[in-house]
Amino acid sequence: MPLAGGAIETLTTACTSSPTCYVPPPFPPQTGIVLDAASVYFTANDGSLRKIPKTGGASSAVTSSPFVLGAVDATYAYGVDKSGSVPSIAKVPTGGGTLVVLYTPPDPMTTPQPPGVDATNVYWVEDETSASPPVKAAVKSVPIAGGTATTLASTLDLSSTWATPFVQGGQVLWWQYRGGASTITLLGVPTGGGTPFSYGPPNVVSAGDDVAGPAFDGTDVYVAVSRMSPDPAAGTGFLEQVFASPIGGPMTTFASGSLGGTTIGGIAVDACNVYWVTEKSLVRRAK
């Protein structure tokens, strides 16, 4: 697809009636979309991790364990393993194989979010809910080979929703979505730990919006926002938007309308295209 742009292209759908669907039931994409050079990885609606070629085609299982995807590198996919009584940070070979647990929270009430990764460590935001009332969340890391977890920042705003972090220029960055304040703010903390800081002012969204992302291509940060809409042109009643912005800059609209049928559950980007998943389809669009 040309870099100059083009039509939205559906790679796979939920296969309700079409005999040419790439992903037959019960494996439509749902959330947790991540890319490598050849494949698109996603968490399917049955909780398993699957991948599909970027060119389209049949999907294949990476692991059948309940796995909320966060990131991939040249060898492994990283995410939250939900097969045990306590969700754990784990990795699994991208070609399939044995799942390896890297970190399990000592408090069973703690919930790690899907992680990001660099060449050395895995990073995630973790809700620490054992306090009454729960008052704390933390950004943590663990070596990609496993080991002792390190707290990079703590006492974050637990009233917020946290996104999968990414690493850029020695900083761990993530979106903070505050539904009550209807704002999205890009936050960061040094990979070695420190005080969280904001990249630019908050971006205002509508109350009750569902937010997915971020995805980063080395220059721009992409985030998807979905909301219920009374506009019949939205088809299913959802109005969806994908925004892009340079780090610290304001969000600008990349695409809007009914972008796949339902709430966008994950977004990813490479040099040429932006990809997103809904409860019905896996979509890509040229930049």
Rosetta blueprint (number, residue, H / E / L):
1 M L
2 P L
3 L L
4 A L
5 G L
6 G L
7 A L
8 I L
9 E E
10 T E
11 L E
12 T E
13 T E
14 A L
15 C L
16 T L
17 S L
18 S L
19 P L
20 T L
21 C L
22 Y L
23 V L
24 P L
25 P L
26 P L
27 F L
28 P L
29 P E
30 Q E
31 T E
32 G E
33 I E
34 V E
35 L E
36 D L
37 A L
38 A L
39 S E
40 V E
41 Y E
42 F E
43 T E
44 A E
45 N L
46 D L
47 G L
48 S L
49 L E
50 R E
51 K E
52 I E
53 P E
54 K L
55 T L
56 G L
57 G L
58 A L
59 S L
60 S E
61 A E
62 V E
63 T E
64 S L
65 S L
66 P L
67 F E
68 V E
69 L E
70 G E
71 A E
72 V E
73 D L
74 A L
75 T L
76 Y E
77 A E
78 Y E
79 G E
80 V E
81 D E
82 K L
83 S L
84 G L
85 S L
86 V L
87 P L
88 S E
89 I E
90 A E
91 K E
92 V E
93 P E
94 T L
95 G L
96 G L
97 G L
98 T L
99 L L
100 V E
101 V E
102 L E
103 Y E
104 T L
105 P L
106 P L
107 D L
108 P L
109 M L
110 T L
111 T E
112 P E
113 Q L
114 P L
115 P L
116 G E
117 V E
118 D L
119 A L
120 T L
121 N E
122 V E
123 Y E
124 W E
125 V E
126 E E
127 D E
128 E E
129 T L
130 S L
131 A L
132 S L
133 P L
134 P L
135 V L
136 K E
137 A E
138 A E
139 V E
140 K E
141 S E
142 V E
143 P E
144 I L
145 A L
146 G L
147 G L
148 T L
149 A L
150 T E
151 T E
152 L E
153 A E
154 S L
155 T L
156 L L
157 D L
158 L L
159 S L
160 S L
161 T E
162 W E
163 A L
164 T L
165 P L
166 F E
167 V E
168 Q E
169 G L
170 G L
171 Q E
172 V E
173 L E
174 W E
175 W E
176 Q E
177 Y E
178 R E
179 G L
180 G L
181 A L
182 S L
183 T E
184 I E
185 T E
186 L E
187 L E
188 G E
189 V E
190 P E
191 T L
192 G L
193 G L
194 G L
195 T L
196 P L
197 F E
198 S E
199 Y E
200 G E
201 P E
202 P E
203 N E
204 V E
205 V L
206 S L
207 A L
208 G L
209 D L
210 D E
211 V E
212 A E
213 G E
214 P E
215 A E
216 F E
217 D L
218 G L
219 T L
220 D E
221 V E
222 Y E
223 V E
224 A E
225 V E
226 S E
227 R E
228 M E
229 S L
230 P L
231 D L
232 P H
233 A H
234 A H
235 G L
236 T L
237 G L
238 F E
239 L E
240 E E
241 Q E
242 V E
243 F E
244 A E
245 S E
246 P E
247 I L
248 G L
249 G L
250 P L
251 M L
252 T E
253 T E
254 F E
255 A E
256 S E
257 G E
258 S L
259 L L
260 G L
261 G L
262 T L
263 T L
264 I L
265 G L
266 G E
267 I E
268 A E
269 V E
270 D L
271 A L
272 C L
273 N E
274 V E
275 Y E
276 W E
277 V E
278 T L
279 E L
280 K L
281 S E
282 L E
283 V E
284 R E
285 R E
286 A E
287 K L
